[in-house]
Amino acid sequence: MKVRLALLYVLSAFFASVIIVLAVLNFKKTEEVVKENEEEEINFESNHTIQLYRSEKGQIEEIDLNNYLFCVVASEMPFKYEYEAIKAQVVVARTYLFNKILNNVEEQGDVCDDYRHCQAFNEVDKLEEIWKNKGFSVAQIQEGEKKIRKAILETENQIITYNGQIINALFHASSPQRTEDARAIWSCEDIPYLKSVENVEDLDYENRESEEIVPYSVFKEALISKGYIDDLTLKDFCNICISEYTDSGRVKNISVGTYKISAEDLRGIFNLNSTNFKLKVDENNITFDVLGYGHGVGMSQVGANTYARQGKTYDEIIHHYYTDVDIVDGFKLQMKRGEL
């Protein structure tokens, strides 16, 4: 009996020691994680700030550069995308911003928060609310935020240039098969780094295909009110057709009676996802069967994610979408020129 009690005592003491040791190790591990997170939070902010025009408030706010990039990238690209795709988006977003600043594009501040004019921008609280509504857990959100911050730090100051000049780093969501040449849709001067290139995209993008049905009366009224046509008979409506394509296969113009209207203008008027569409017309409606999402110029985000899955690095992705460009340190470039 005494032997059994002694054995039980020894075992109890052993297990108690194990529990204490595990508790100490776990505490140290937690302490290290907290310390790591604190260091990451402290070191994340940049030494530079920008002037952000808040459109709803009608005022300019000074914001840390890296915090601005975090909010932009998190607003523009899903954090579930591949890490190299997110890094590419970071460099593109930083380049887009620097181009705005150095060319004094904005009337108020360095850049605004309106996606229709600059880049999408949601504050962290709003982003987390959006992600939670999409069904992401707190752990997934924290991991996603960490991934974006890491991408910003790992590409610190990197921007894209062409012949030593910062480019206009345009991007869009999706353009299956090929991206578009900037000159083809905006009738602008040739932009050598914004050329149409082959593009591979995964098929699981939810906005890859879309349909927009516009009734005859709505179509007619919209075009008359915008000044594109004077009138539109039902006969001319039924004879609407695509009159010209771009070299990439997107629609360039359609014929509406004796009028010619650009597909890019139609995209804006009727909220079409892209100019890569087919038409179906009857006496009641015109139906746009649309492929892709966005203007199609520059980097495709879905394509970037696809290439990242295939093993391409962020710089390889950037060089694929922007022709003959370089990736350089933005601040060193500008200090060399004496512009900062």
C-alpha positions, 0 to 999 in steps of 0.5 A: 500500500505504501509502495503504491502511494509513493508511486502515485506521489512520484507520478503526480509530481512528474505530471505536475512538472510537465504541466508547469514546463509546458505552461512556461514554454507556451507563455514564452511562445505567446510572448514571442508572438506578441513581441513579433507582432508588436515589432511588425506593427512598429516597423511597418510605418514608412518615413514618408507621408502623403496628402490624401483627399477624402472625397466625402469629407471634402478635406485633405488628410495626411497619411503614412505612405505604407498605411495608404498602400495597405488600404489601397491594396486591400481594397483593390485585390482579394487578400486570398490571392497568391502572395506574389500577385499581391506583391505585384499589386503593391508595386503597381499601386505605389507606382500609380501613386508616385506618378500622380504625385510627381506629375501633379495630377490631382487638384487637391492633395496628392491623391484622392480616395475615389476609385473612379478617379484614383485607386480604391481606398477603404480604411481598416475598420471598413475593410474588416467589416467587408471581409467579415460580411464575406464570411472570413474568420478573424484568423483569416483576416489577420493572416490576410492583413499580415500578408499584405503588410509583408508584401509592402515591406518586401517591395519597399520603395519599388516602382516601375519605370520606362526609359527612366520615367515613372509609368502610368501603372494601369490595371484591371480585374480580368481580361481573358485571352489578351489585355488591351493596347491603351491607344486602341480604346482611348485614341491616345498617343502610343504608350509603349509600355501599355501594349496588348499581351497574351493573358492566361486566367483561371476560369473560376473568377466569378465576374468572368462572364456577365450579361446586360439586357437594355430595353429599346426605350432605355437604350434610345433615351440614354444615347439621346440624352448623352448627345450620341444620337438625335433619334433611333427608330425601331428598325435602326435599333434592330440593325445595330451591329459591331462595326470594328474590333481592336487588334486584341479582339475587343469591340472598338465601335458599334453602328447605330443607324448612321451613327458610330459609338465607341465601345468604351463609351457604351461601357460607361453608359450601360455599366458593362463589365468590359468592351469584350462583348457580343450583341444580341438584338431584337425589337425589345432589347439589346443584350450584351454578353460580356467577357472579363472585367475592366478596361483591359489595359495593363495588369490583369489581377486575375491573370497575375494571380494565375501566373503566381499560382504557376510559380511566377514571381512578382517582378516576372508578372510585372514585366509580362504586363508592362512592356520593356519596363524596369523596377527601381527604387522610387526615392533614390530615382527622385533624389537623383533628379533633385525632385524630392 
